Amino acid sequence: MSSRDQYIQNFITLVKTRSPLFADCQEELEQLRTSLPEDTAGISNAIAAWCKSRPTIRDAMGAMSEPKEGDRAPGHTGNAPPPPDPKTYRNILENAIRRIQSPPK
């Protein structure tokens, strides 16, 4: 998996699992959601640019990228599934953002 794919997936995970981090930037998050590019590099760059001015979120993203105790590279014989295409990334990210913006039921 490329570093861009991993970065996008980390951001999706952060949105899904740490939604309180985004409580003070709902409007900006909505702007990000509606302006996501159509390609993986563009999506990754848009997320990085968005996180740049939000230190708490940027730090959380950085912590997700650090290797953890017990992490190891997969064996050379394993077949990891290919990363999603950019349209799938956009859909997953848009849905995750909508979920944290929806009022609780």
CYANA upper distance limits for C-alpha pairs under 8 A (distance plus 0.5 A):
  1 MET  CA      5 ASP  CA      6.75
  1 MET  CA      6 GLN  CA      7.17
  1 MET  CA     82 PRO  CA      7.81
  1 MET  CA     83 PRO  CA      7.02
  2 SER  CA      6 GLN  CA      6.80
  3 SER  CA      7 TYR  CA      6.53
  4 ARG  CA      8 ILE  CA      6.76
  4 ARG  CA     40 THR  CA      7.49
  4 ARG  CA     41 ALA  CA      7.01
  4 ARG  CA     44 SER  CA      6.19
  5 ASP  CA      9 GLN  CA      6.65
  5 ASP  CA     40 THR  CA      7.60
  5 ASP  CA     44 SER  CA      8.06
  5 ASP  CA     83 PRO  CA      7.28
  6 GLN  CA     10 ASN  CA      6.50
  7 TYR  CA     11 PHE  CA      6.77
  7 TYR  CA     44 SER  CA      7.09
  7 TYR  CA     65 SER  CA      8.44
  8 ILE  CA     12 ILE  CA      6.76
  8 ILE  CA     43 ILE  CA      7.86
  8 ILE  CA     44 SER  CA      6.25
  8 ILE  CA     47 ILE  CA      8.01
  8 ILE  CA     89 TYR  CA      8.14
  9 GLN  CA     13 THR  CA      6.64
 10 ASN  CA     14 LEU  CA      6.61
 10 ASN  CA     61 MET  CA      7.26
 10 ASN  CA     64 MET  CA      7.20
 10 ASN  CA     65 SER  CA      8.31
 11 PHE  CA     15 VAL  CA      6.68
 11 PHE  CA     47 ILE  CA      8.21
 11 PHE  CA     61 MET  CA      7.29
 12 ILE  CA     16 LYS  CA      6.69
 12 ILE  CA     92 ILE  CA      8.01
 12 ILE  CA     93 LEU  CA      6.28
 12 ILE  CA     96 ALA  CA      7.50
 13 THR  CA     17 THR  CA      6.41
 13 THR  CA     18 ARG  CA      8.44
 14 LEU  CA     18 ARG  CA      5.75
 14 LEU  CA     19 SER  CA      7.64
 14 LEU  CA     60 ALA  CA      8.33
 14 LEU  CA     61 MET  CA      8.00
 15 VAL  CA     19 SER  CA      5.82
 15 VAL  CA     22 PHE  CA      8.10
 15 VAL  CA     96 ALA  CA      6.92
 15 VAL  CA     97 ILE  CA      7.23
 15 VAL  CA    100 ILE  CA      8.18
 16 LYS  CA     96 ALA  CA      6.45
 16 LYS  CA     97 ILE  CA      8.46
 16 LYS  CA    100 ILE  CA      8.17
 18 ARG  CA     22 PHE  CA      8.35
 19 SER  CA     23 ALA  CA      7.40
 19 SER  CA    100 ILE  CA      6.81
 21 LEU  CA     56 THR  CA      7.83
 21 LEU  CA     57 ILE  CA      7.09
 22 PHE  CA     26 GLN  CA      6.78
 22 PHE  CA     29 LEU  CA      8.16
 22 PHE  CA     57 ILE  CA      8.37
 25 CYS  CA     29 LEU  CA      6.54
 26 GLN  CA     30 GLU  CA      6.65
 26 GLN  CA    101 GLN  CA      7.56
 27 GLU  CA     31 GLN  CA      6.86
 28 GLU  CA     32 LEU  CA      6.76
 29 LEU  CA     33 ARG  CA      6.68
 29 LEU  CA     97 ILE  CA      7.87
 30 GLU  CA     34 THR  CA      6.75
 30 GLU  CA     97 ILE  CA      7.89
 31 GLN  CA     35 SER  CA      6.64
 32 LEU  CA     36 LEU  CA      6.62
 32 LEU  CA     46 ALA  CA      8.00
 32 LEU  CA     47 ILE  CA      8.18
 32 LEU  CA     50 TRP  CA      7.85
 33 ARG  CA     93 LEU  CA      7.95
 33 ARG  CA     94 GLU  CA      6.20
 33 ARG  CA     97 ILE  CA      7.67
 36 LEU  CA     42 GLY  CA      8.06
 36 LEU  CA     43 ILE  CA      6.31
 36 LEU  CA     46 ALA  CA      7.40
 36 LEU  CA     90 ARG  CA      7.46
 37 PRO  CA     42 GLY  CA      5.87
 37 PRO  CA     43 ILE  CA      5.99
 37 PRO  CA     46 ALA  CA      8.21
 38 GLU  CA     42 GLY  CA      7.41
 38 GLU  CA     43 ILE  CA      7.64
 38 GLU  CA     86 PRO  CA      6.72
 38 GLU  CA     87 LYS  CA      7.22
 38 GLU  CA     90 ARG  CA      8.28
 39 ASP  CA     43 ILE  CA      6.64
 39 ASP  CA     86 PRO  CA      5.73
 39 ASP  CA     87 LYS  CA      8.25
 40 THR  CA     44 SER  CA      6.60
 40 THR  CA     85 ASP  CA      8.04
 40 THR  CA     86 PRO  CA      5.64
 40 THR  CA     89 TYR  CA      8.42
 41 ALA  CA     45 ASN  CA      6.55
 42 GLY  CA     46 ALA  CA      6.48
 43 ILE  CA     47 ILE  CA      6.72
 43 ILE  CA     86 PRO  CA      8.33
 43 ILE  CA     90 ARG  CA      8.38
 44 SER  CA     48 ALA  CA      6.68
 45 ASN  CA     49 ALA  CA      6.55
 46 ALA  CA     50 TRP  CA      6.56
 47 ILE  CA     51 CYS  CA      6.57
 48 ALA  CA     52 LYS  CA      6.57
 49 ALA  CA     53 SER  CA      8.07
 50 TRP  CA     54 ARG  CA      7.84
 51 CYS  CA     55 PRO  CA      7.62
 51 CYS  CA     57 ILE  CA      6.67
 51 CYS  CA     58 ARG  CA      5.65
 52 LYS  CA     58 ARG  CA      6.81
 54 ARG  CA     58 ARG  CA      6.51
 55 PRO  CA     59 ASP  CA      6.36
 56 THR  CA     60 ALA  CA      6.77
 57 ILE  CA     61 MET  CA      6.65
 58 ARG  CA     62 GLY  CA      6.69
 59 ASP  CA     63 ALA  CA      6.67
 60 ALA  CA     64 MET  CA      6.86
 61 MET  CA     65 SER  CA      7.08
 62 GLY  CA     66 GLU  CA      7.13
 67 PRO  CA     71 ASP  CA      6.80
 74 PRO  CA     78 GLY  CA      7.28
 84 PRO  CA     88 THR  CA      6.31
 84 PRO  CA     89 TYR  CA      6.86
 85 ASP  CA     89 TYR  CA      6.96
 86 PRO  CA     90 ARG  CA      6.66
 87 LYS  CA     91 ASN  CA      6.75
 88 THR  CA     92 ILE  CA      6.59
 89 TYR  CA     93 LEU  CA      6.50
 90 ARG  CA     94 GLU  CA      6.37
 91 ASN  CA     95 ASN  CA      6.54
 92 ILE  CA     96 ALA  CA      6.65
 93 LEU  CA     97 ILE  CA      6.66
 94 GLU  CA     98 ARG  CA      6.63
 95 ASN  CA     99 ARG  CA      6.60
 96 ALA  CA    100 ILE  CA      7.11
 97 ILE  CA    101 GLN  CA      6.82
 98 ARG  CA    102 SER  CA      6.58
